[in-house]
Amino acid sequence: MTDETLLRGKRILLVEDEYVLANDLQRIFSEEGANVLGPIASVDDALDLIEAGETIDGAVLDMNLQGEMAFPVADELLDHGTPFVFATGYDRSAVPDRYRNIVCCEKPVSIQTVANALFC
């Protein structure tokens, strides 16, 4: 459980290709009052949604989507000023230096950690 005011009404983009984890995160975010966009399982689909001009308050981004690194999605989120966290099983050293200020959450991610990183 999080402080309800952190997620209530927020539009959260969920970019995750692991079905069970994606469904669990979607359920948890929804229970906390967020409106979940996704889950989206590919770089191309995530880029399409962002470029379509959807309002996104924050995002949870798996670093590896179906064998493709999700850095183009991260770059697009940064360009739009959208806060996000990486959800990953990778070590922090696998994250390029340009993302050094982005929070990396080890899977399975903590909803409280994500909420705090995005909105505090």
N, CA, C and O of each residue as an XYZ file, in Angstrom:
480
protein
N       0.835     -1.181      0.000
C       0.000      0.000      0.000
C       0.880      1.245      0.000
O       1.937      1.271      0.632
N       0.444      2.248     -0.698
C       1.156      3.521     -0.723
C       0.249      4.601     -0.159
O      -0.933      4.371      0.099
N       0.806      5.748      0.021
C       0.004      6.916      0.334
C      -0.900      7.128     -0.877
O      -0.409      7.405     -1.972
N      -2.205      7.002     -0.695
C      -3.144      7.044     -1.813
C      -3.004      8.293     -2.667
O      -3.282      8.252     -3.865
N      -2.584      9.394     -2.081
C      -2.496     10.631     -2.855
C      -1.384     10.581     -3.898
O      -1.404     11.373     -4.839
N      -0.428      9.688     -3.763
C       0.671      9.631     -4.726
C       0.221      9.099     -6.089
O       0.659      9.609     -7.120
N      -0.627      8.108     -6.110
C      -0.987      7.458     -7.368
C      -2.414      7.734     -7.843
O      -2.716      7.556     -9.023
N      -3.275      8.157     -6.954
C      -4.679      8.342     -7.316
C      -4.816      9.306     -8.484
O      -4.370     10.452     -8.428
N      -5.449      8.809     -9.546
C      -5.705      9.617    -10.728
C      -4.528      9.789    -11.666
O      -4.676     10.404    -12.722
N      -3.374      9.268    -11.316
C      -2.195      9.388    -12.182
C      -2.298      8.396    -13.335
O      -2.786      7.278    -13.169
N      -1.835      8.819    -14.493
C      -1.802      7.957    -15.678
C      -0.389      7.371    -15.781
O       0.575      8.069    -16.095
N      -0.304      6.076    -15.508
C       0.985      5.387    -15.438
C       1.148      4.483    -16.657
O       0.334      3.593    -16.902
N       2.209      4.727    -17.411
C       2.558      3.863    -18.529
C       3.344      2.682    -17.986
O       4.359      2.854    -17.311
N       2.873      1.496    -18.283
C       3.524      0.268    -17.840
C       4.080     -0.441    -19.072
O       3.332     -0.931    -19.918
N       5.414     -0.484    -19.152
C       6.094     -1.108    -20.286
C       6.843     -2.318    -19.744
O       7.921     -2.190    -19.163
N       6.259     -3.484    -19.941
C       6.770     -4.734    -19.355
C       6.351     -5.887    -20.247
O       5.188     -5.975    -20.640
N       7.297     -6.784    -20.578
C       6.981     -7.895    -21.464
C       6.768     -9.230    -20.753
O       6.401    -10.213    -21.397
N       6.987     -9.284    -19.466
C       6.733    -10.517    -18.719
C       5.277    -10.502    -18.279
O       4.888     -9.692    -17.437
N       4.475    -11.390    -18.842
C       3.031    -11.378    -18.688
C       2.575    -11.358    -17.230
O       1.755    -10.522    -16.851
N       3.090    -12.256    -16.424
C       2.641    -12.359    -15.029
C       3.001    -11.092    -14.258
O       2.166    -10.551    -13.533
N       4.228    -10.620    -14.408
C       4.650     -9.403    -13.728
C       3.840     -8.202    -14.207
O       3.431     -7.369    -13.398
N       3.608     -8.107    -15.509
C       2.831     -6.992    -16.061
C       1.415     -6.976    -15.484
O       0.910     -5.921    -15.100
N       0.788     -8.128    -15.426
C      -0.573     -8.197    -14.877
C      -0.596     -7.855    -13.393
O      -1.502     -7.166    -12.925
N       0.397     -8.336    -12.653
C       0.466     -8.013    -11.219
C       0.636     -6.510    -11.011
O      -0.050     -5.919    -10.177
N       1.538     -5.894    -11.759
C       1.758     -4.452    -11.627
C       0.513     -3.669    -12.026
O       0.152     -2.693    -11.369
N      -0.137     -4.093    -13.094
C      -1.351     -3.419    -13.535
C      -2.416     -3.464    -12.440
O      -3.068     -2.459    -12.155
N      -2.581     -4.616    -11.840
C      -3.575     -4.770    -10.771
C      -3.235     -3.898     -9.568
O      -4.105     -3.217     -9.025
N      -1.972     -3.918     -9.154
C      -1.557     -3.150     -7.973
C      -1.709     -1.649     -8.212
O      -2.231     -0.936     -7.356
N      -1.257     -1.166     -9.369
C      -1.410      0.259     -9.668
C      -2.883      0.651     -9.701
O      -3.262      1.702     -9.185
N      -3.704     -0.187    -10.304
C      -5.137      0.105    -10.371
C      -5.761      0.141     -8.980
O      -6.580      1.013     -8.688
N      -5.380     -0.797     -8.127
C      -5.888     -0.813     -6.754
C      -5.484      0.446     -5.991
O      -6.189      0.867     -5.075
N      -4.363      1.042     -6.357
C      -3.877      2.257     -5.704
C      -4.488      3.520     -6.325
O      -4.152      4.635     -5.926
N      -5.378      3.343     -7.293
C      -6.085      4.478     -7.869
C      -5.492      5.051     -9.135
O      -5.972      6.068     -9.635
N      -4.457      4.419     -9.666
C      -3.841      4.904    -10.904
C      -4.618      4.397    -12.113
O      -5.287      3.365    -12.057
N      -4.513      5.140    -13.194
C      -5.033      4.704    -14.491
C      -3.832      4.157    -15.262
O      -2.900      4.896    -15.579
N      -3.863      2.866    -15.556
C      -2.713      2.207    -16.174
C      -2.851      2.201    -17.691
O      -3.867      1.772    -18.236
N      -1.815      2.683    -18.358
C      -1.718      2.593    -19.810
C      -0.844      1.382    -20.097
O       0.347      1.380    -19.786
N      -1.429      0.369    -20.681
C      -0.699     -0.863    -20.933
C      -1.258     -1.989    -20.105
O      -2.398     -1.911    -19.649
N      -0.503     -3.011    -19.904
C       0.934     -3.104    -20.172
C       1.245     -3.180    -21.659
O       0.484     -3.731    -22.454
N       2.373     -2.617    -21.996
C       2.887     -2.619    -23.357
C       4.167     -3.450    -23.346
O       5.010     -3.300    -22.462
N       4.301     -4.331    -24.344
C       5.382     -5.319    -24.298
C       6.496     -5.099    -25.305
O       7.425     -5.904    -25.367
N       6.435     -4.024    -26.104
C       7.497     -3.825    -27.095
C       7.913     -2.362    -27.164
O       7.149     -1.462    -26.813
N       9.130     -2.147    -27.618
C       9.662     -0.798    -27.784
C       8.804     -0.023    -28.781
O       8.419      1.114    -28.507
N       8.499     -0.619    -29.931
C       7.734      0.076    -30.960
C       6.351      0.493    -30.465
O       5.914      1.614    -30.726
N       5.656     -0.399    -29.751
C       4.325     -0.064    -29.249
C       4.388      1.042    -28.200
O       3.513      1.907    -28.155
N       5.410      1.018    -27.366
C       5.564      2.068    -26.354
C       5.842      3.410    -27.019
O       5.270      4.428    -26.629
N       6.714      3.414    -28.016
C       7.009      4.656    -28.733
C       5.775      5.193    -29.444
O       5.539      6.401    -29.455
N       4.985      4.298    -30.039
C       3.751      4.719    -30.712
C       2.809      5.412    -29.740
O       2.235      6.451    -30.065
N       2.644      4.843    -28.544
C       1.743      5.433    -27.565
C       2.247      6.799    -27.107
O       1.463      7.742    -26.998
N       3.524      6.912    -26.844
C       4.087      8.190    -26.396
C       3.945      9.237    -27.494
O       3.542     10.370    -27.233
N       4.276      8.855    -28.707
C       4.232      9.796    -29.820
C       2.810     10.182    -30.208
O       2.608     11.197    -30.875
N       1.814      9.381    -29.797
C       0.412      9.699    -30.075
C      -0.088     10.841    -29.197
O      -1.193     11.346    -29.395
N       0.732     11.247    -28.225
C       0.366     12.382    -27.393
C      -0.477     12.039    -26.186
O      -1.064     12.927    -25.567
N      -0.548     10.762    -25.842
C      -1.259     10.322    -24.636
C      -0.691     11.062    -23.433
O       0.523     11.245    -23.338
N      -1.542     11.487    -22.520
C      -1.067     12.080    -21.276
C      -0.496     10.977    -20.401
O      -1.177      9.999    -20.094
N       0.750     11.141    -20.005
C       1.433     10.156    -19.160
C       2.048     10.914    -17.993
O       2.870     11.810    -18.186
N       1.643     10.547    -16.779
C       2.182     11.208    -15.589
C       3.475     10.565    -15.098
O       4.297     11.228    -14.465
N       3.657      9.291    -15.385
C       4.840      8.558    -14.963
C       4.862      7.211    -15.658
O       3.861      6.786    -16.235
N       6.002      6.542    -15.604
C       6.127      5.263    -16.302
C       7.034      4.312    -15.542
O       7.954      4.715    -14.831
N       6.734      3.026    -15.723
C       7.587      1.942    -15.252
C       8.070      1.237    -16.512
O       7.271      0.740    -17.306
N       9.378      1.201    -16.684
C       9.971      0.736    -17.930
C      10.917     -0.429    -17.682
O      11.951     -0.275    -17.031
N      10.556     -1.592    -18.206
C      11.466     -2.734    -18.197
C      12.590     -2.413    -19.180
O      12.328     -1.932    -20.283
N      13.828     -2.672    -18.794
C      14.959     -2.320    -19.660
C      15.077     -3.209    -20.886
O      15.534     -2.753    -21.934
N      14.674     -4.466    -20.774
C      14.801     -5.402    -21.884
C      13.404     -5.871    -22.273
O      12.719     -6.550    -21.508
N      13.005     -5.492    -23.475
C      11.680     -5.863    -23.979
C      11.841     -6.798    -25.168
O      12.237     -6.380    -26.256
N      11.530     -8.055    -24.946
C      11.605     -9.057    -26.008
C      12.965     -9.053    -26.692
O      13.064     -9.173    -27.913
N      14.029     -8.910    -25.868
C      15.391     -8.949    -26.373
C      15.916     -7.627    -26.897
O      17.060     -7.555    -27.345
N      15.107     -6.582    -26.850
C      15.522     -5.257    -27.319
C      15.626     -4.311    -26.127
O      14.705     -4.224    -25.315
N      16.736     -3.613    -26.026
C      16.893     -2.660    -24.936
C      15.921     -1.503    -25.137
O      15.727     -1.033    -26.257
N      15.315     -1.052    -24.050
C      14.238     -0.063    -24.093
C      14.741      1.378    -24.020
O      13.968      2.278    -23.694
N      15.997      1.610    -24.312
C      16.544      2.960    -24.193
C      15.887      3.983    -25.123
O      15.788      5.149    -24.743
N      15.430      3.602    -26.335
C      14.693      4.593    -27.140
C      13.418      5.085    -26.433
O      13.042      6.250    -26.570
N      12.768      4.209    -25.690
C      11.574      4.599    -24.930
C      11.978      5.537    -23.797
O      11.317      6.546    -23.552
N      13.059      5.202    -23.114
C      13.552      6.059    -22.029
C      13.893      7.447    -22.566
O      13.572      8.454    -21.935
N      14.536      7.502    -23.717
C      14.900      8.791    -24.305
C      13.658      9.607    -24.647
O      13.629     10.817    -24.424
N      12.648      8.959    -25.178
C      11.411      9.659    -25.534
C      10.710     10.178    -24.279
O      10.188     11.293    -24.278
N      10.694      9.382    -23.222
C      10.105      9.836    -21.960
C      10.867     11.045    -21.419
O      10.257     12.008    -20.953
N      12.188     10.995    -21.480
C      12.993     12.132    -21.034
C      12.693     13.379    -21.867
O      12.562     14.476    -21.324
N      12.585     13.207    -23.184
C      12.291     14.335    -24.072
C      10.949     14.988    -23.744
O      10.771     16.192    -23.926
N      10.002     14.174    -23.255
C       8.672     14.682    -22.900
C       8.596     15.153    -21.448
O       7.554     15.637    -21.004
N       9.698     15.012    -20.709
C       9.694     15.418    -19.305
C       8.867     14.514    -18.417
O       8.389     14.937    -17.365
N       8.696     13.266    -18.835
C       7.890     12.302    -18.096
C       8.775     11.511    -17.131
O       9.724     10.856    -17.562
N       8.476     11.565    -15.835
C       9.279     10.778    -14.895
C       9.046      9.279    -15.104
O       7.937      8.842    -15.412
N      10.109      8.514    -14.928
C       9.985      7.056    -15.055
C      11.028      6.387    -14.189
O      11.989      7.008    -13.736
N      10.809      5.102    -13.974
C      11.782      4.255    -13.296
C      12.049      3.063    -14.206
O      11.191      2.647    -14.984
N      13.247      2.532    -14.090
C      13.556      1.267    -14.739
C      13.188      0.150    -13.775
O      13.535      0.200    -12.595
N      12.490     -0.848    -14.277
C      12.238     -2.081    -13.529
C      13.071     -3.147    -14.213
O      12.852     -3.457    -15.384
N      14.019     -3.705    -13.490
C      14.969     -4.575    -14.173
C      15.576     -5.619    -13.256
O      15.601     -5.471    -12.034
N      16.054     -6.656    -13.869
C      16.838     -7.658    -13.168
C      18.321     -7.426    -13.392
O      19.160     -8.123    -12.821
N      18.646     -6.434    -14.236
C      20.034     -6.114    -14.529
C      20.679     -5.369    -13.370
O      20.008     -4.708    -12.577
N      21.984     -5.494    -13.298
C      22.781     -4.724    -12.350
C      22.807     -3.274    -12.816
O      22.721     -3.004    -14.014
N      22.925     -2.348    -11.882
C      22.948     -0.915    -12.204
C      24.040     -0.576    -13.212
O      23.902      0.384    -13.970
N      25.117     -1.347    -13.231
C      26.216     -1.071    -14.158
C      25.805     -1.270    -15.621
O      26.504     -0.804    -16.521
N      24.691     -1.950    -15.870
C      24.203     -2.161    -17.236
C      23.448     -0.946    -17.769
O      23.107     -0.892    -18.951
N      23.190      0.021    -16.903
C      22.429      1.213    -17.286
C      23.406      2.276    -17.794
O      24.341      2.643    -17.081
N      23.201      2.771    -19.013
C      24.097      3.819    -19.534
C      24.144      5.038    -18.611
O      23.174      5.364    -17.927
N      25.277      5.683    -18.616
C      25.524      6.814    -17.722
C      24.515      7.943    -17.900
O      24.253      8.679    -16.949
N      23.944      8.098    -19.089
C      22.995      9.192    -19.305
C      21.717      9.035    -18.478
O      20.934      9.976    -18.349
N      21.514      7.844    -17.921
C      20.349      7.589    -17.069
C      20.734      7.485    -15.595
O      19.990      6.903    -14.805
N      21.866      8.032    -15.222
C      22.351      7.877    -13.848
C      21.390      8.454    -12.806
O      21.422      8.037    -11.649
N      20.534      9.405    -13.197
C      19.586      9.994    -12.249
C      18.243      9.278    -12.219
O      17.340      9.672    -11.481
N      18.110      8.229    -13.020
C      16.859      7.470    -13.064
C      16.931      6.332    -12.040
O      17.918      5.599    -11.975
N      15.887      6.202    -11.258
C      15.824      5.137    -10.262
C      15.689      3.787    -10.957
O      14.887      3.628    -11.878
N      16.485      2.812    -10.503
C      16.382      1.433    -10.982
C      15.780      0.588     -9.865
O      16.339      0.496     -8.771
N      14.649     -0.019    -10.150
C      13.974     -0.882     -9.182
C      14.222     -2.327     -9.572
O      13.961     -2.732    -10.705
N      14.721     -3.086     -8.635
C      14.951     -4.501     -8.888
C      13.615     -5.231     -8.921
O      12.743     -4.993     -8.086
N      13.466     -6.124     -9.900
C      12.239     -6.916     -9.986
C      12.242     -7.968     -8.894
O      13.296     -8.525     -8.589
N      11.112     -8.253     -8.303
C       9.829     -7.571     -8.484
C       9.858     -6.206     -7.802
O      10.389     -6.060     -6.702
N       9.283     -5.218     -8.468
C       9.355     -3.846     -7.982
C       8.406     -3.617     -6.815
O       7.362     -4.259     -6.700
N       8.791     -2.702     -5.970
C       7.966     -2.273     -4.847
C       7.122     -1.090     -5.303
O       7.658     -0.104     -5.809
N       5.820     -1.179     -5.129
C       4.923     -0.101     -5.534
C       5.258      1.191     -4.789
O       5.163      2.279     -5.358
N       5.646      1.076     -3.529
C       5.993      2.261     -2.745
C       7.243      2.933     -3.306
O       7.298      4.159     -3.403
N       8.245      2.138     -3.676
C       9.466      2.683     -4.251
C       9.171      3.397     -5.564
O       9.681      4.490     -5.811
N       8.353      2.782     -6.396
C       7.995      3.391     -7.673
C       7.243      4.697     -7.456
O       7.580      5.715     -8.060
N       6.235      4.672     -6.604
C       5.433      5.876     -6.335
C       6.312      7.007     -5.805
O       6.183      8.150     -6.242
N       7.188      6.698     -4.883
C       8.075      7.723     -4.317
C       9.030      8.272     -5.380
O       9.266      9.479     -5.438
N       9.576      7.392     -6.216
C      10.520      7.833     -7.232
C       9.828      8.722     -8.287
O      10.432      9.667     -8.794
N       8.591      8.420     -8.602
C       7.904      9.177     -9.631
C       7.320     10.495     -9.135
O       7.329     11.489     -9.860
N       6.811     10.508     -7.900
C       5.979     11.639     -7.490
C       6.383     12.323     -6.199
O       5.628     13.150     -5.688
N       7.547     12.007     -5.655
C       8.004     12.702     -4.441
C       9.212     13.541     -4.740
O       9.742     14.201     -3.846
